[in-house]
Amino acid sequence: MKVFQLVGARKSGKTTTAEILIGSLKARGYRVGTVKSIGCPRFTMDERRDSNTARHRRAGADAVVALSKNETDFIYPRKLDLEDVLLTLSREGLDYCIVEGGYEYDLPRIVCFRSPEEIPERVTKKTFAFSGAGVHEAAEGDEAFLSAPDFPAAGAKPCPALSAVEEPAALTDLLERAVPDMVLPVARIPRPESCRGFCRGCSGHERSRVPENTGASGISDDPAIEPERGASGIAPETTNL
């Protein structure tokens, strides 16, 4: 299985790029999996506190499976290592896995951006492309950021900037050439200072700290403590992951 990641600031086009690449790879006959890195400490897939599966988890189940007619969901009340997740996906016979977010993972990388100023701290030596909302707005020569004296990934080479929306075939061709087979364990690298680890609904780290009465999942067992939601009733999306 080949694994690569998409990183970028909020609204830089990560999820749109992922959607397009999934479709493009599937059209070429590949089996594709995805991993979404989520920084919100209050996130849970099982949002209904009174659901049967939530009750199973609160009772202390080490794993919960929701088996329905349309899908099967495995819920572990703890964070798994990325290596464990990738090994599980590889056993499914997948050809590619796209990891959206996860700055701490040193994987082959596509950096999505809105403006060139977002690029330098997100590029690593394994970056092989730029994409996202800012591709066509970027001025010619922005790749000079890659060789700036204070750039942390010294030695990184300029990479092509390709819009997944307008150039999906070219971007897919590139990743077919650039992404090697998965190697475990995945090396860790420091997260950029400006890439916050909390969700958009949090005003700061204090508000995103996990309450003391939480379980291993990081979700409070106190039903009075709920994930923050916007007007739509949906928990806020994560940012800069």
Disulfide bonds with the S-S distance in Angstrom:
none
